[in-house]
């Protein structure tokens, strides 16, 4: 019997195998969205618990990863909605930039503040597409939406932060 079929039937060894195989990927995906290691760990555990609880709804003929990302994404977005929007991005947000000058520090603060003010769904897409440079297809699978919906959310995130474009001189945020 295939691993996914065993998982759907409630085989704990199959579940453990899926957790070992997919746990780091799900954690990495969640971490990209929530930007908090402790929260990402908690959300990953909760996501796998929910996957196990909902295993009867999983179609063993399909790929496990998009289904797992979708469950994890829903939990991550719920987490983002429940916390204050002022949560800062980590200091290593722009670690490939040259050493900080006052202008670069000010710009980074503006980007952080701008991202923090976005609604959770736009913030998640902006972080994944614009900061993490994840492919639209991967984001769409994780969010359970079309690629066009991801593109629209990226556009809306950029538009919501358009005041920033006068300052950032051609960064990813201002690229079309």
Secondary structure, 3 states (H helix, E strand, C coil): CCHHHHHHCCCHHHHHHHHHHHHHHHHHHHHHHHCCHHHHHHHHHHHHHHHHHCHHHCCCCCCHHHHHHHHHHHHHHHHHHHCCCCCCCCHHHHCCCCCCCHHHHHHHHHHHHHHHHCCHHHHHHHHHHHHCCCCHHHHHHHHCCCHHHHHHHHHHHHHHCHHHHHHHCCCHHHCC
